């Protein structure tokens, strides 16, 4: 194994796995830390954790355990992958995990911090993260129910999470061919953790060249664009894909504006839909089996969703407690997925990082082969050892017709 990735959620892990696979690497996405070693032909292993919003101590523990497994696979390069909108709080978890990985690897090289993913509108300029033409703090991410992003300055946000000084690699240094020199200069000044500007894929490719030989990098999936070439791999991914013919089901727990638009489009297009009422879920008026019974009699793609506006979510959280609501919804979706699979569903489409994590854990998935791209950042996945294909979509990714598009890509041939 050449590259070992530690992903802090399941959708983001699929995202970077797709990027590496499109660069020509043989990639497998693992769910949690595997017990056995990887197959010898795996060039990049992505360990998917559910550590984005758990307690800091638990996130660090999981990440270090994943690191040890990847080290045993002989990895030459380690990547800590987090969200392209840097989803975190002032306490972490990104900063503490970066610090722990640096210490565990005894890393003395510069460590880049670059969540940029220009293909999906995430860019960094002057240390500030943009979502298309908006500063992160002006985008809908400011209302995220778990990790509201209220500051666009990644240097400042990361500084809340670590006692170590934060450096900056400006865009002009990358485009003038001075990125490596600048990174080493920042390191010599005591700033090992360095936020890097990037507004195009070419910037990320140039950045990958500048960090050649550095053992640890951190960022969004965009940073992986130039990594296969670092190992002499430049062929496009052409793995065979077979998919599944069985019935499909879409589940959505994301409250992002992108997913809300996708849900609305599905409904307006005449798609079958089932809105989960949180009060009904909490008092047992609706059960996972009753939902699956509804799913199985639908002739079009059924969509089960709890997605709602930020104001509605905040109101329900205030009445019942944010953590209790999140846990109840995740567990409910996990049970739906398990029952649906047991009753013949072979294609699953899941929107939302927390929802995806719940579904993957409930199904007992251990590893997934990376298939074709559905939309930028979202691959089709073949579940190892099961007649099941799945799409795990970050809330903010995908075109307006994502659900119907995913259903078709996940189908055989």
Secondary structure as UniProt FT lines:
FT   STRAND          3..7
FT   HELIX           10..22
FT   TURN            23..24
FT   STRAND          27..31
FT   TURN            40..41
FT   STRAND          44..48
FT   HELIX           56..72
FT   TURN            73..74
FT   STRAND          77..81
FT   TURN            84..85
FT   TURN            90..91
FT   HELIX           94..105
FT   STRAND          111..114
FT   HELIX           118..120
FT   STRAND          122..125
FT   TURN            126..127
FT   STRAND          128..131
FT   TURN            132..133
FT   STRAND          134..135
FT   HELIX           136..138
FT   HELIX           140..143
FT   HELIX           154..161
FT   STRAND          166..169
FT   HELIX           171..175
FT   TURN            176..177
FT   HELIX           179..188
FT   TURN            189..190
FT   STRAND          193..196
FT   HELIX           201..210
FT   TURN            211..213
FT   STRAND          216..219
FT   HELIX           221..226
FT   HELIX           227..230
FT   TURN            231..232
FT   STRAND          248..252
FT   HELIX           257..268
FT   TURN            269..270
FT   STRAND          273..275
FT   HELIX           278..283
FT   HELIX           288..296
FT   STRAND          302..305
FT   HELIX           310..320
FT   HELIX           322..342
FT   TURN            343..344
FT   STRAND          347..351
FT   HELIX           353..362
FT   TURN            363..364
FT   STRAND          367..375
FT   TURN            376..377
FT   STRAND          378..383
FT   TURN            384..385
FT   STRAND          389..393
FT   TURN            395..396
FT   TURN            400..401
FT   HELIX           402..409
//
